[in-house]
Amino acid sequence: MDNKIAEKYNEALKQISQQIDYIKVKGFPGLCGDLAEIQGNTENFTVWESSQENHRVESLNVTKSSEEIVFKLPFAGTMFTIKLLFHLHEPWMPPDMNFSDQHFFSYITPKILEEDVPSLNAWDYREEDIICQLLSQLLMVYKNYQLERIEEDDVLMFEYQSLIKNLQIGAGDIEVLICGQRASSMVVRLPLNLRDVPPVLVNNNPGLAVCILLITFHDNDGTFTPKLYMSRRVDNLIGGHRTLCLPSVPQGTCLSDYVERVMELLEERVRKSVQRFEIRKQFIAQVLCQFGCAVMEYDAERFYKIVLKFEWQDFHFLAFINLPVQFPTECPSVVLQSLYHLGTKEPVSQPIRDLKFNATWPSEAMVQKIRVAIIDNIASFQNMGKNNS
């Protein structure tokens, strides 16, 4: 290969690389295009988050004159694979294409490509978003192809139309996959209102607030199995996916009714998260009010902890008050730590185990009980420090 041809190939590869980088930054098309499954599997839940190591792009084969790139795009609970073969000696030509769904490959006609995939006719390999345009258009054609096939299944057609009509979920928030003899599936992006959520509860979690409900249909009687996927931002907001239980699916359950129940469940969890935040805030405010100058430091963003410093008969110690995620349902923890005594090279500390607590008490009463518990434990804690130091 002479130098001019090599330079030409390298320039074409550089353009392709820049276009791939553009997709990685802007995100893949589809409801789950910017999400990668990485951890948190349980029977009903999986936590998804963006992953730089898993972009669903694989460079499979680089030859002297071409490069094949495989894009694996999540669609309705499966991966729809698009293979693009770029001819490096003719970079101005659109790539050859192949698909994992061979029925779809047979479905595509020149007319469909001309009308619904305009990027092929207007191919400009120098545009940084040209591959992104192509993938988005092909995925939309595939989505329309699946919607045409839904007419083969009366039950699935009814469920699809009910979602759009009864819950006002847009067609753009639903993906349907008809699998013939195998179980068909549907993905629904659930609307989630976070306007009343304090920004501090979500700002530390990058990415979008996304809830995806995957429905797998069995036979043709309308029975289905649900699975919920949540982005990291939503998962952390509601207190973790392991604390959330999907509603059961009794025989004969209508999908739109079930989706509505899941939406109500998520809205309730968001409401409770905001409520717990406000209760923690009130609790910390009460500690500041009742203990004043004794406060050393506290969590001024999420209000999970506060540290107090006390002196009693020349004995100086700290009190660490920590609020659990489920506070006020769960009791706060209070740990006393000596400023003088060391045990096994660590400061001597002792948790208060006899703390009186009731979730229905106002914050003022909770803090008063903590004050009493600290006073009642000072003498025994001081003696323990002397004995262990």
ABEGO torsion letter per residue (X at the ends): XBAAAAAAAAAAAAAAAAAAAAAAAAEBBEAAAABBBABGBBAABBBBBBBAABAGBBBABBBAABBBBBBBBBBGGBBBBBBBBBBAABAABBBBBBBABAAAAAABBAAAAAAABAAAAABBAABAAAAAAAAAAAAAAAAAAAAAAAAABAAAAAAAAAAAAAAGBBAAABBBBBAEABBBBBBBBBBBBAAABBAAAAAABBEBBBBBBBBBBBEAAGBBBBBBBBBAAAAAAAGEAAABBBBBBBBGBBAAAAAAAAAAAAAAAAAAAAAAAAAAAAAAAAAAAAAEAABABBBAAAGABBBBBBBBGGBBBBBBBBBBAAOAABBBBBBBBBAABBBGGBBBBBBBAABBBBAABBAAAAAAAAAAAAAAAAAAAAAAAAAAX
